[in-house]
Amino acid sequence: MSPRPQLETSADLAKLGSFGPHFHELTVDDAWRAEVERLGRHGRLRTSAQRLARLYLSDFDANALTGMYRMLLLPEHAFRSLLDGRTGGRLLDVGAGSGDVTAALSPCFDELEATEVSRGMAKKLTKRGIRCHAVDLTEAPLTDRSFDAVSLLNVLDRCQRPRQLLRHCLQALRPGGTFIVALALPYRPFYFDGPATPDPLERLECDPGPNGTWEDAARRFIERDLLPLDLTLQRLARAPYLSAGDSQSSLYELDDVVVVLTKR
């Protein structure tokens, strides 16, 4: 039997250093636990179909084809708590995938657009009624630079050039706008080139080494990768990044830092 999810949201504030006062501890309540239960688990047949598709396609395209691995980062009320009133206006969700995480964040805003590289996932977003730009924002920044908020949730560790992607995301954000970033820690980057998973061409500087803690990595991510981009830290949180299970595990869980910043 697979272990129960940890659903960790606490942190050692002392290890966060000067960022400790910005830490916002989220409460995993009954509504959140109910969302976790709804993720479900795929059976052996669908799991086998996804593994077969992965021989020829990227993980994202294989998941889109087989309808596998629904995702959960934060439920809507947790996003609202973390954003602390920085809601409303136009949101651009970069690398939205199938739209599971987007669906929880989008009610916090008045309008929503998304970008997605995977053709299969882009079709799913369109079917969900989300206006999707099927572009790689790393290579082709949007000409629209008036978004009130940009979200980049669990994308930086799955792209070729995370630094360039950050810069292009911020080009789409108006001055004073809100930037929401999530990254799984420890930092273990790769990207999909069809079924292959090569190392990225750029790396973030958030890896504290084998003996580093979640707090060490989160602090370095903010200090070295985000604040130098002329951003101001508002809040950070720790959140479980969950995926529906399959025939091998009842659930998959990563340990995320979620950061809310504003563009100067």
C-alpha positions as CSV (number, residue, x, y, z in Angstrom):
1,M,0.0,0.0,0.0
2,S,1.3,3.5,-0.9
3,P,2.0,5.8,2.1
4,R,-0.6,8.5,2.9
5,P,0.3,12.0,1.5
6,Q,2.2,14.2,3.9
7,L,0.4,17.4,2.8
8,E,3.2,19.5,4.4
9,T,2.6,23.2,4.7
10,S,4.8,24.3,7.6
11,A,8.4,25.5,7.6
12,D,11.3,26.5,9.9
13,L,11.1,30.3,9.7
14,A,14.6,30.7,11.1
15,K,16.0,28.8,8.2
16,L,14.2,31.1,5.8
17,G,16.2,34.0,7.1
18,S,14.9,37.4,6.1
19,F,12.1,35.8,4.2
20,G,10.6,34.2,7.3
21,P,8.2,37.1,8.0
22,H,6.8,36.6,4.5
23,F,5.9,33.0,5.1
24,H,2.2,32.2,5.0
25,E,1.3,28.8,6.5
26,L,-1.7,27.3,4.7
27,T,-4.1,25.1,6.6
28,V,-5.1,21.8,5.1
29,D,-8.8,21.7,6.1
30,D,-11.6,19.2,5.2
31,A,-12.3,20.9,1.9
32,W,-8.7,20.5,0.9
33,R,-8.6,16.9,1.9
34,A,-11.8,16.3,-0.1
35,E,-10.0,17.7,-3.2
36,V,-7.2,15.2,-2.5
37,E,-9.6,12.3,-2.3
38,R,-11.2,13.4,-5.6
39,L,-7.9,13.0,-7.5
40,G,-8.5,9.2,-7.6
41,R,-6.4,6.5,-9.0
42,H,-6.1,5.0,-12.5
43,G,-6.3,1.3,-13.1
44,R,-3.8,-1.1,-14.7
45,L,-5.2,-0.9,-18.2
46,R,-5.0,2.9,-18.5
47,T,-1.6,2.9,-16.8
48,S,-0.3,0.5,-19.4
49,A,-1.7,2.6,-22.2
50,Q,0.1,5.7,-20.8
51,R,3.4,3.8,-20.6
52,L,3.0,2.6,-24.2
53,A,2.3,6.2,-25.4
54,R,5.4,7.4,-23.5
55,L,7.6,5.3,-25.8
56,Y,6.7,7.7,-28.6
57,L,5.4,10.9,-27.0
58,S,6.3,13.3,-24.2
59,D,4.8,12.7,-20.8
60,F,2.4,15.7,-21.3
61,D,1.2,14.5,-24.7
62,A,0.8,10.9,-23.4
63,N,-1.2,12.1,-20.4
64,A,-3.4,14.2,-22.7
65,L,-4.0,11.2,-24.9
66,T,-4.8,8.8,-22.1
67,G,-6.5,11.3,-19.7
68,M,-4.1,10.4,-16.9
69,Y,-2.8,12.2,-13.8
70,R,-5.2,14.9,-12.7
71,M,-3.2,17.5,-10.7
72,L,-3.8,19.5,-7.5
73,L,-1.6,22.3,-6.1
74,L,-4.0,24.5,-4.1
75,P,-7.7,24.6,-3.9
76,E,-9.3,27.9,-4.7
77,H,-9.7,29.1,-1.1
78,A,-6.0,28.4,-0.4
79,F,-5.0,30.5,-3.5
80,R,-7.2,33.3,-2.2
81,S,-5.6,33.1,1.2
82,L,-2.1,33.2,-0.2
83,L,-2.9,36.1,-2.7
84,D,-4.3,38.2,0.2
85,G,-6.4,40.5,-1.9
86,R,-4.2,40.5,-5.0
87,T,-7.0,39.3,-7.2
88,G,-9.2,40.5,-10.1
89,G,-8.1,41.6,-13.5
90,R,-6.5,39.5,-16.2
91,L,-4.5,36.4,-15.5
92,L,-2.1,34.6,-17.8
93,D,-1.3,31.1,-16.8
94,V,1.9,29.9,-18.4
95,G,2.3,26.2,-19.1
96,A,-1.2,25.4,-17.9
97,G,-1.1,21.7,-18.8
98,S,-4.6,20.2,-18.7
99,G,-5.9,23.1,-16.7
100,D,-6.5,21.3,-13.4
101,V,-4.4,23.8,-11.4
102,T,-5.6,26.7,-13.6
103,A,-9.2,25.9,-12.7
104,A,-8.5,26.4,-9.0
105,L,-6.7,29.7,-9.5
106,S,-8.8,31.3,-12.3
107,P,-11.9,32.2,-10.1
108,C,-9.6,34.6,-8.3
109,F,-9.4,36.7,-11.5
110,D,-11.9,38.3,-13.9
111,E,-10.3,37.1,-17.2
112,L,-8.1,34.1,-18.0
113,E,-5.7,33.2,-20.8
114,A,-3.1,30.4,-20.9
115,T,-0.1,29.2,-22.9
116,E,0.8,25.6,-23.4
117,V,3.4,23.8,-25.5
118,S,1.8,20.3,-25.6
119,R,-0.7,20.2,-28.5
120,G,-2.7,17.6,-26.6
121,M,-2.9,19.7,-23.5
122,A,-3.7,22.8,-25.5
123,K,-6.7,21.0,-27.0
124,K,-7.9,20.1,-23.5
125,L,-7.6,23.7,-22.3
126,T,-9.7,24.9,-25.3
127,K,-12.3,22.3,-24.5
128,R,-12.5,23.7,-21.0
129,G,-13.3,27.1,-22.4
130,I,-9.8,28.6,-21.8
131,R,-8.3,30.8,-24.4
132,C,-5.0,29.1,-25.1
133,H,-2.0,30.4,-26.9
134,A,-0.3,27.2,-28.2
135,V,3.2,28.8,-28.0
136,D,6.5,28.2,-26.2
137,L,6.8,31.4,-24.2
138,T,10.5,30.6,-23.7
139,E,11.1,31.2,-27.4
140,A,8.3,33.6,-28.4
141,P,7.2,36.2,-25.8
142,L,3.6,37.5,-26.1
143,T,3.2,41.0,-27.5
144,D,0.4,41.7,-25.0
145,R,2.1,43.2,-21.9
146,S,-0.9,44.3,-20.0
147,F,-1.8,41.3,-17.8
148,D,-2.6,42.1,-14.1
149,A,-1.2,38.7,-13.0
150,V,1.0,36.0,-14.5
151,S,1.2,32.5,-13.0
152,L,4.1,30.0,-13.7
153,L,3.2,26.9,-11.7
154,N,5.6,23.9,-11.8
155,V,7.0,24.8,-15.2
156,L,10.5,26.0,-14.5
157,D,11.9,22.5,-13.8
158,R,10.4,21.2,-17.0
159,C,11.7,23.6,-19.6
160,Q,15.0,24.2,-21.6
161,R,15.7,27.8,-20.5
162,P,14.0,28.6,-17.2
163,R,15.8,32.0,-16.9
164,Q,14.6,33.1,-20.3
165,L,11.1,31.9,-19.5
166,L,11.1,34.0,-16.3
167,R,12.1,37.1,-18.3
168,H,9.5,36.6,-20.9
169,C,6.8,36.0,-18.3
170,L,7.6,39.3,-16.7
171,Q,7.4,41.1,-20.1
172,A,3.7,40.1,-20.2
173,L,3.1,41.5,-16.7
174,R,2.1,45.2,-16.2
175,P,4.1,47.2,-13.7
176,G,2.7,46.6,-10.2
177,G,1.2,43.3,-11.4
178,T,1.3,40.0,-9.5
179,F,3.6,37.2,-10.3
180,I,2.8,33.7,-8.9
181,V,5.5,31.0,-9.1
182,A,5.6,27.5,-7.9
183,L,8.5,25.1,-8.0
184,A,9.0,21.6,-6.7
185,L,11.9,21.2,-4.2
186,P,14.5,19.7,-4.3
187,Y,15.2,21.1,-7.8
188,R,15.5,18.2,-10.3
189,P,15.2,19.7,-13.7
190,F,14.7,18.1,-17.1
191,Y,12.5,18.8,-20.2
192,F,10.7,16.7,-22.7
193,D,12.0,16.3,-26.2
194,G,9.4,13.8,-27.4
195,P,10.0,10.7,-25.3
196,A,13.5,11.8,-24.3
197,T,14.2,13.8,-21.1
198,P,17.5,15.7,-21.6
199,D,19.0,18.2,-19.1
200,P,18.0,21.8,-19.5
201,L,20.2,24.3,-21.3
202,E,19.9,26.7,-18.3
203,R,19.7,25.9,-14.6
204,L,18.3,27.9,-11.7
205,E,20.5,28.6,-8.7
206,C,18.2,27.2,-6.0
207,D,20.0,23.9,-5.4
208,P,21.5,24.0,-1.9
209,G,23.3,20.6,-2.3
210,P,22.6,17.2,-0.9
211,N,22.4,18.3,2.7
212,G,20.2,21.3,2.1
213,T,16.6,21.6,3.5
214,W,13.4,22.7,1.8
215,E,13.9,26.1,3.5
216,D,17.5,26.4,2.1
217,A,16.3,25.7,-1.4
218,A,13.3,28.1,-1.1
219,R,15.4,30.9,0.2
220,R,18.0,30.5,-2.6
221,F,15.3,30.4,-5.2
222,I,13.8,33.7,-4.1
223,E,17.1,35.3,-3.4
224,R,19.0,34.2,-6.5
225,D,16.4,33.5,-9.2
226,L,13.5,35.8,-8.5
227,L,14.4,39.0,-6.7
228,P,17.2,40.0,-9.2
229,L,14.4,40.3,-11.8
230,D,13.2,43.5,-10.2
231,L,10.5,41.8,-8.2
232,T,9.3,42.4,-4.7
233,L,8.4,39.5,-2.4
234,Q,4.9,39.6,-0.9
235,R,4.3,36.0,0.4
236,L,5.6,32.5,0.1
237,A,4.1,29.2,1.2
238,R,4.8,25.5,1.2
239,A,2.3,23.3,-0.5
240,P,1.9,19.7,-1.6
241,Y,1.9,19.3,-5.4
242,L,-0.3,16.2,-6.0
243,S,-1.0,13.9,-8.9
244,A,-3.7,11.2,-9.3
245,G,-2.3,7.7,-8.7
246,D,-2.0,4.7,-11.0
247,S,-1.5,1.0,-10.8
248,Q,1.8,1.5,-9.0
249,S,0.9,4.2,-6.5
250,S,-2.3,5.6,-5.0
251,L,-1.0,9.2,-5.2
252,Y,2.2,11.1,-6.3
253,E,3.4,14.0,-4.2
254,L,6.0,16.7,-4.6
255,D,7.0,19.4,-2.1
256,D,6.4,22.9,-3.6
257,V,7.4,26.4,-2.8
258,V,4.7,28.9,-4.0
259,V,5.8,32.5,-4.2
260,V,3.8,35.7,-4.7
261,L,5.7,38.7,-5.9
262,T,4.9,42.1,-7.5
263,K,6.7,43.7,-10.5
264,R,8.2,47.0,-9.6
